[in-house]
């Protein structure tokens, strides 16, 4: 069906003035005033609704149309009339209304406002609300902005495996993949992996980083952007079992280069979304987080601070009595520490660099002091850690020692060691949880509300 999208009309109403247009969408409200009525219609192409005027003298089936329930799908043909003195810039005077899909009286989105908790229970419908319409439009535009950023800089997009035989983090909390009959395994009391599909233990990936590094040694600059999985039973507002990660890897790049790209990427995503989703951001700033726009402006208009872990500890130790968690050199900084640095000390984003080696991944390059690694977490006001990266350890002997310290078997990472054996160079990369970025862009405080169908502990609906 040929139809005019509301986004095209809203972009230039004067072009359609006095013309007959055909639009299709879903009724947000239906009001019957007797001889005439109003329908608020949204087609998903634009955040704002279009007002449609229906009258008995033009529509033979007026009574049927006026009795339609909220949520009904309608195809409307009529003249577009400019209304510059009203709240809406135009309206459509309906000449024909076709009910493409009825909606029953028990449609659960009758009220103007619903709690986010209630809407999580109807995730298949929540995108029709203003809040989630805004959130998931921003998610779509932000995803495009990621690809746009790396494409313009010559990065090669690599699809890394979702099923893997290695654990990037060395944490072990991974979802296993198997075709074995688990009931038989339970009865026998042992697992014969030789009879499994891959002939060995396999899991869902926690990160595409290690595989991306292999392609960086061929293309120079690459990135992967795809789903990742963690089996930790962390039932918090910031953790999900399935989420998306953006992970670039760059050859001939040190930690400083890595932070340069990271800062540029974050600013690019925010600027892009502020340009393409201005109406959505205005809505969220008014109804979800009234400091949202100011916070985003703060990020794009400031140079990010680069602060060593050691210096950060010195700053925090001066006010350690105000924190719930202890502060000392060697401690893994908590959210309260990160927020203090970004929101009270510097009031802008902070790269926290050179962490002590015992709280960090095996693949991060050991600094000359033997105690810290060339790593950096990006901390932003309002949320804390947004993403983290490092210069990767390119020295085979040092890497083997780090793996031994962390209880990792060298034979499980033979391909990774080969990268150092065959033309290995200084290289760096970082990872950003895409949902963290969406939470920051929208002011939404729970990761379950920025993923279309969230997968969390004890929750695998749909």
C-alpha positions as CSV (number, residue, x, y, z in Angstrom):
1,X,0.0,0.0,0.0
2,X,1.3,3.4,-0.9
3,X,1.0,5.8,2.0
4,X,2.6,9.0,3.2
5,X,4.7,8.7,6.3
6,X,4.0,11.1,9.2
7,X,7.7,11.9,9.5
8,X,7.6,13.3,5.9
9,X,4.5,15.4,6.6
10,X,6.0,16.8,9.9
11,X,9.3,17.7,8.2
12,X,7.5,20.0,5.7
13,X,3.7,20.4,6.3
14,X,3.4,23.2,3.8
15,X,4.3,20.9,1.0
16,X,1.2,18.8,1.7
17,X,-1.1,21.7,2.5
18,X,-4.5,21.3,0.7
19,X,-3.5,17.9,-0.8
20,X,-5.1,14.6,-0.2
21,X,-2.9,12.2,1.7
22,X,-3.2,8.6,2.8
23,X,-1.7,7.6,6.1
24,X,-1.8,4.3,8.1
25,X,-1.2,3.9,11.8
26,X,-2.6,3.0,15.2
27,X,-5.1,5.0,17.2
28,X,-3.7,6.6,20.3
29,X,-7.0,8.2,21.3
30,X,-10.5,8.2,19.8
31,X,-12.9,11.0,20.9
32,X,-16.6,11.1,19.8
33,X,-18.2,14.5,20.1
34,X,-21.5,13.7,18.4
35,X,-21.4,15.1,14.9
36,X,-17.7,15.1,14.8
37,X,-14.7,13.5,16.5
38,X,-10.9,13.3,16.8
39,X,-8.4,10.5,16.3
40,X,-4.8,10.8,17.4
41,X,-2.8,8.6,15.0
42,X,0.8,7.4,15.1
43,X,2.4,5.4,12.4
44,X,5.8,4.8,14.1
45,X,7.8,6.9,11.7
46,X,7.7,10.0,13.9
47,X,7.4,10.5,17.6
48,X,4.5,13.0,17.5
49,X,0.9,12.0,16.7
50,X,-1.2,13.3,13.9
51,X,-4.7,14.7,14.7
52,X,-7.4,13.4,12.4
53,X,-10.8,15.1,12.3
54,X,-13.8,12.8,11.5
55,X,-17.3,14.2,10.7
56,X,-20.7,12.5,10.2
57,X,-21.3,14.5,7.0
58,X,-18.2,13.0,5.3
59,X,-18.2,9.5,6.7
60,X,-21.1,7.2,6.2
61,X,-19.7,4.8,8.7
62,X,-18.9,7.5,11.2
63,X,-20.6,5.7,14.2
64,X,-18.5,2.6,13.5
65,X,-15.3,4.6,13.3
66,X,-16.0,6.6,16.4
67,X,-16.5,3.4,18.4
68,X,-13.1,2.0,17.6
69,X,-10.9,1.2,20.6
70,X,-7.5,2.6,21.3
71,X,-4.8,0.5,19.5
72,X,-6.9,-0.1,16.3
73,X,-5.0,0.0,13.0
74,X,-6.5,2.6,10.7
75,X,-5.9,3.7,7.1
76,X,-7.1,7.3,6.6
77,X,-7.4,9.3,3.5
78,X,-8.2,13.0,3.6
79,X,-7.1,16.6,3.0
80,X,-4.2,18.0,5.0
81,X,-5.1,21.3,6.6
82,X,-2.5,23.6,8.2
83,X,-3.4,24.7,11.7
84,X,-0.5,27.1,12.7
85,X,-2.5,28.7,15.5
86,X,-3.2,25.4,17.3
87,X,-0.9,23.2,19.3
88,X,-0.5,20.8,16.3
89,X,0.9,22.3,13.0
90,X,-1.7,20.5,10.9
91,X,-4.6,18.0,10.9
92,X,-6.1,15.7,8.4
93,X,-9.8,16.1,7.5
94,X,-10.8,12.5,6.9
95,X,-12.7,11.6,3.7
96,X,-12.2,7.8,4.2
97,X,-11.3,5.7,7.2
98,X,-10.6,2.0,6.8
99,X,-10.3,-0.2,9.9
100,X,-7.4,-2.4,9.0
101,X,-7.2,-4.1,12.4
102,X,-9.6,-3.8,15.3
103,X,-8.6,-3.5,18.9
104,X,-10.6,-5.0,21.8
105,X,-11.7,-3.1,24.9
106,X,-9.2,-4.9,27.1
107,X,-6.3,-3.3,25.3
108,X,-3.9,-2.8,28.2
109,X,-2.5,0.6,27.2
110,X,-5.7,2.7,27.8
111,X,-4.2,4.9,30.5
112,X,-1.9,7.8,29.8
113,X,0.8,6.6,32.2
114,X,1.9,3.1,33.3
115,X,4.8,2.1,35.5
116,X,7.9,0.7,33.8
117,X,7.4,-2.5,35.9
118,X,3.9,-3.0,34.5
119,X,5.1,-2.5,30.9
120,X,7.9,-5.1,31.3
121,X,5.1,-7.6,31.7
122,X,3.8,-6.8,28.3
123,X,7.1,-6.3,26.4
124,X,5.4,-7.2,23.1
125,X,3.2,-4.0,23.4
126,X,5.3,-1.5,25.3
127,X,6.9,-0.1,22.2
128,X,3.5,1.6,21.5
129,X,3.9,3.8,24.6
130,X,5.6,7.2,24.3
131,X,8.4,6.3,26.6
132,X,9.4,3.1,24.8
133,X,8.7,4.5,21.4
134,X,11.3,7.1,22.2
135,X,13.8,4.6,23.8
136,X,13.8,2.1,20.9
137,X,13.9,4.8,18.2
138,X,17.0,6.2,20.0
139,X,18.4,2.6,20.2
140,X,18.0,2.2,16.5
141,X,19.6,5.6,15.6
142,X,22.5,5.0,18.1
143,X,23.2,1.6,16.4
144,X,23.4,3.2,13.1
145,X,25.7,5.9,14.6
146,X,28.1,3.2,15.7
147,X,28.4,1.8,12.2
148,X,28.6,5.3,10.7
149,X,31.5,6.2,13.0
150,X,33.6,3.2,12.3
151,X,32.8,3.1,8.6
152,X,33.9,6.7,8.1
153,X,37.2,5.9,9.7
154,X,37.9,2.9,7.6
155,X,37.3,0.2,10.2
156,X,36.3,-3.3,8.9
157,X,33.2,-4.8,10.5
158,X,33.8,-8.3,11.6
159,X,31.2,-10.8,12.7
160,X,32.8,-12.8,15.5
161,X,31.4,-16.2,16.7
162,X,28.5,-16.4,19.1
163,X,29.4,-20.0,20.0
164,X,32.9,-20.3,21.3
165,X,35.3,-22.7,22.9
166,X,37.3,-20.1,24.8
167,X,36.5,-17.7,27.7
168,X,37.7,-14.1,27.0
169,X,37.4,-13.0,30.6
170,X,38.6,-16.1,32.3
171,X,35.6,-15.8,34.6
172,X,34.0,-19.1,33.7
173,X,30.4,-17.8,34.1
174,X,29.2,-18.8,30.6
175,X,26.1,-20.4,29.1
176,X,27.0,-23.9,27.8
177,X,25.8,-25.0,24.4
178,X,25.1,-28.7,23.9
179,X,23.0,-31.1,21.9
180,X,23.3,-33.8,24.5
181,X,20.2,-35.2,26.2
182,X,20.6,-33.6,29.7
183,X,18.2,-36.1,31.3
184,X,20.5,-38.9,30.2
185,X,23.6,-37.0,31.4
186,X,21.9,-36.5,34.8
187,X,21.2,-40.2,35.1
188,X,24.7,-41.2,34.1
189,X,26.4,-38.7,36.3
190,X,29.0,-37.8,33.7
191,X,29.4,-35.8,30.5
192,X,31.0,-37.4,27.4
193,X,31.8,-34.3,25.4
194,X,33.2,-36.5,22.5
195,X,29.5,-37.3,21.8
196,X,28.5,-33.7,21.8
197,X,28.0,-31.6,18.6
198,X,31.4,-30.0,18.7
199,X,33.2,-32.8,20.4
200,X,34.3,-30.5,23.2
201,X,32.8,-28.0,25.7
202,X,31.2,-25.0,23.9
203,X,29.6,-21.9,25.3
204,X,27.9,-18.6,24.2
205,X,30.5,-15.9,23.9
206,X,31.1,-13.3,26.6
207,X,33.0,-11.1,24.2
208,X,34.2,-10.9,20.6
209,X,37.5,-9.2,21.6
210,X,39.9,-12.1,21.1
211,X,38.5,-13.0,17.7
212,X,38.5,-9.3,16.7
213,X,42.2,-9.1,17.6
214,X,42.9,-11.8,15.0
215,X,41.4,-9.6,12.2
216,X,43.1,-6.5,13.5
217,X,46.4,-8.3,12.6
218,X,45.2,-8.4,9.0
219,X,43.1,-5.3,8.4
220,X,44.6,-2.9,11.0
221,X,41.4,-1.4,12.3
222,X,38.3,-3.6,12.9
223,X,35.2,-3.7,15.1
224,X,32.6,-6.1,16.1
225,X,29.1,-5.2,17.2
226,X,26.9,-8.1,18.3
227,X,25.2,-10.1,21.1
228,X,27.1,-11.4,24.1
229,X,26.1,-13.5,27.0
230,X,27.0,-13.6,30.7
231,X,25.7,-16.3,33.1
232,X,26.4,-14.4,36.4
233,X,23.3,-14.3,38.6
234,X,23.5,-10.5,39.0
235,X,19.9,-9.4,39.4
236,X,20.7,-5.7,39.3
237,X,19.5,-2.7,37.2
238,X,22.7,-2.7,35.2
239,X,23.1,-6.4,34.4
240,X,21.5,-8.6,31.8
241,X,22.3,-12.1,30.6
242,X,22.1,-11.2,26.9
243,X,23.3,-7.8,25.7
244,X,25.2,-6.2,22.8
245,X,28.8,-5.2,22.8
246,X,30.8,-2.8,20.6
247,X,34.4,-3.9,20.4
248,X,37.0,-2.2,18.1
249,X,40.6,-3.4,17.9
250,X,43.4,-1.3,16.4
251,X,46.8,-2.4,15.3
252,X,49.8,0.0,15.8
253,X,47.8,1.8,18.5
254,X,48.7,2.4,22.1
255,X,46.5,3.2,25.1
256,X,46.4,6.9,24.3
257,X,45.3,6.2,20.7
258,X,42.6,3.9,22.2
259,X,41.2,6.6,24.4
260,X,41.2,9.1,21.5
261,X,39.0,6.8,19.5
262,X,36.8,6.0,22.5
263,X,36.1,9.6,23.2
264,X,35.4,10.4,19.6
265,X,33.0,7.5,19.3
266,X,31.0,8.4,22.4
267,X,30.7,12.0,21.2
268,X,29.7,11.0,17.7
269,X,26.9,8.7,19.0
270,X,25.5,11.4,21.3
271,X,25.7,14.1,18.6
272,X,24.1,11.9,16.0
273,X,21.2,11.0,18.3
274,X,20.7,14.6,19.4
275,X,20.3,15.5,15.7
276,X,18.0,12.6,14.7
277,X,15.9,12.1,17.8
278,X,15.4,15.6,19.1
279,X,11.7,15.1,19.9
280,X,12.3,11.9,21.7
281,X,15.1,13.4,23.8
282,X,12.8,16.4,24.7
283,X,10.1,14.0,25.8
284,X,12.5,11.9,27.9
285,X,14.1,15.1,29.4
286,X,10.6,16.2,30.5
287,X,9.1,13.0,31.8
288,X,12.0,10.6,32.6
289,X,15.1,12.6,33.6
290,X,15.0,16.4,33.6
291,X,18.8,16.6,33.6
292,X,19.2,14.4,30.5
293,X,19.9,17.0,27.9
294,X,22.2,19.0,30.1
295,X,24.2,15.9,30.8
296,X,24.5,14.9,27.2
297,X,25.6,18.5,26.3
298,X,28.2,18.3,29.0
299,X,29.8,15.1,27.5
300,X,30.0,16.4,23.9
301,X,31.3,19.8,24.8
302,X,34.1,18.8,27.2
303,X,37.5,17.2,26.8
304,X,37.6,14.0,28.8
305,X,39.9,13.8,31.8
306,X,42.7,11.2,31.9
307,X,43.4,10.2,35.5
308,X,45.6,7.3,36.7
309,X,44.1,4.8,39.2
310,X,46.9,5.7,41.6
311,X,46.0,9.4,41.5
312,X,42.3,8.6,41.8
313,X,43.0,6.6,45.0
314,X,44.9,9.5,46.4
315,X,41.9,11.8,45.8
316,X,39.4,9.3,47.2
317,X,41.4,8.6,50.3
318,X,41.1,12.2,51.3
319,X,37.3,11.8,51.7
320,X,37.2,8.0,52.4
321,X,34.9,8.4,55.4
322,X,32.0,9.4,53.1
323,X,32.0,6.0,51.3
324,X,30.4,2.7,52.2
325,X,33.1,0.7,50.5
326,X,36.8,1.1,51.7
327,X,39.3,3.0,49.6
328,X,42.9,1.7,49.3
329,X,45.4,1.1,46.6
330,X,44.5,-2.3,45.1
331,X,40.8,-1.9,45.7
332,X,38.3,-2.4,42.8
333,X,36.6,1.0,42.7
334,X,32.8,0.9,43.3
335,X,30.0,3.0,41.7
336,X,30.1,5.5,44.6
337,X,33.8,6.2,44.0
338,X,33.3,6.6,40.2
339,X,30.4,9.0,40.7
340,X,32.3,11.1,43.2
341,X,35.1,11.5,40.6
342,X,32.9,12.4,37.7
343,X,30.1,14.3,39.4
344,X,31.9,16.2,42.2
345,X,35.6,16.4,41.5
346,X,35.7,16.9,37.7
347,X,32.1,17.3,36.7
348,X,32.7,15.7,33.3
349,X,33.8,12.3,31.8
350,X,37.0,10.7,33.2
351,X,39.3,8.1,31.8
352,X,40.6,6.1,34.8
353,X,43.9,4.6,33.6
354,X,46.6,2.2,34.7
355,X,44.7,-0.2,37.1
356,X,46.6,-2.5,39.3
357,X,47.1,-5.8,37.5
358,X,45.3,-8.1,40.0
359,X,41.8,-6.8,39.3
360,X,42.0,-6.8,35.5
361,X,42.0,-9.1,32.5
362,X,45.0,-11.3,31.5
363,X,45.3,-9.7,28.0
364,X,46.1,-6.2,29.2
365,X,49.6,-4.9,28.8
366,X,51.7,-5.0,31.9
367,X,53.3,-1.6,32.7
368,X,57.0,-1.2,33.5
369,X,56.2,-0.9,37.2
370,X,55.1,-4.5,37.2
371,X,52.1,-3.6,39.3
372,X,49.7,-1.9,36.9
373,X,48.4,-2.5,33.4
374,X,47.8,-0.1,30.5
375,X,44.0,-0.1,30.8
376,X,41.4,2.6,30.9
377,X,37.7,2.7,32.0
378,X,35.6,5.6,30.8
379,X,33.5,7.0,33.6
380,X,30.7,9.4,32.9
381,X,28.5,11.6,35.2
382,X,25.2,10.0,36.1
383,X,26.0,6.4,35.4
384,X,29.7,5.6,36.2
385,X,31.5,3.2,33.9
386,X,30.4,3.4,30.3
387,X,33.1,1.4,28.6
388,X,36.6,0.0,29.2
389,X,39.6,-0.8,27.1
390,X,43.4,-1.4,27.2
391,X,46.5,-1.8,25.3
392,X,46.8,-5.5,24.6
393,X,49.8,-7.5,25.8
394,X,51.9,-8.1,22.7
395,X,54.9,-9.8,24.4
396,X,54.5,-13.6,24.4
397,X,56.6,-14.3,27.5
398,X,54.7,-11.7,29.6
399,X,51.3,-12.9,28.3
400,X,52.1,-16.6,29.2
401,X,53.1,-15.6,32.7
402,X,49.9,-13.6,33.2
403,X,47.8,-16.5,31.9
404,X,49.6,-18.8,34.3
405,X,48.9,-16.4,37.2
406,X,45.2,-16.5,36.3
407,X,45.0,-20.2,36.0
408,X,44.4,-20.2,32.2
409,X,45.7,-23.0,30.0
410,X,47.9,-21.9,27.2
411,X,46.6,-24.7,24.9
412,X,43.1,-23.1,25.0
413,X,44.5,-19.9,23.6
414,X,46.9,-21.2,21.0
415,X,45.4,-19.0,18.3
416,X,45.8,-16.0,20.5
417,X,49.5,-16.7,21.1
418,X,50.0,-17.2,17.4
419,X,49.2,-13.6,16.9
420,X,52.3,-12.6,18.9
421,X,54.4,-15.3,17.1
422,X,53.5,-14.2,13.6
423,X,54.0,-10.4,13.2
424,X,52.4,-9.3,16.4
425,X,52.5,-5.5,17.0
426,X,51.4,-3.0,19.6
427,X,47.6,-2.9,19.5
428,X,44.7,-1.7,21.6
429,X,40.9,-1.9,21.9
430,X,37.9,-1.3,24.1
431,X,34.5,-2.6,24.7
432,X,31.2,-0.7,25.3
433,X,28.0,-2.4,26.4
434,X,25.5,-0.9,24.0
435,X,22.7,-1.0,26.6
436,X,24.8,1.1,28.9
437,X,25.1,3.7,26.1
438,X,21.3,3.6,25.6
439,X,20.7,4.0,29.3
440,X,22.9,7.1,29.2
441,X,21.2,8.5,26.1
442,X,17.7,8.1,27.5
443,X,18.0,8.6,31.2
444,X,16.4,5.1,31.7
445,X,17.7,3.6,34.9
446,X,17.1,-0.1,34.3
447,X,18.8,-2.2,31.6
448,X,15.6,-4.2,31.2
449,X,13.9,-1.1,29.8
450,X,16.4,-0.5,27.0
451,X,16.4,-4.0,25.5
452,X,13.3,-5.0,23.5
453,X,13.0,-8.5,25.2
454,X,15.3,-8.6,28.2
455,X,17.0,-11.8,29.3
456,X,17.8,-11.7,33.0
457,X,17.9,-14.1,36.0
458,X,14.7,-16.2,36.0
459,X,13.3,-14.3,33.0
460,X,13.2,-15.6,29.5
461,X,9.8,-14.6,28.2
462,X,8.9,-14.7,24.5
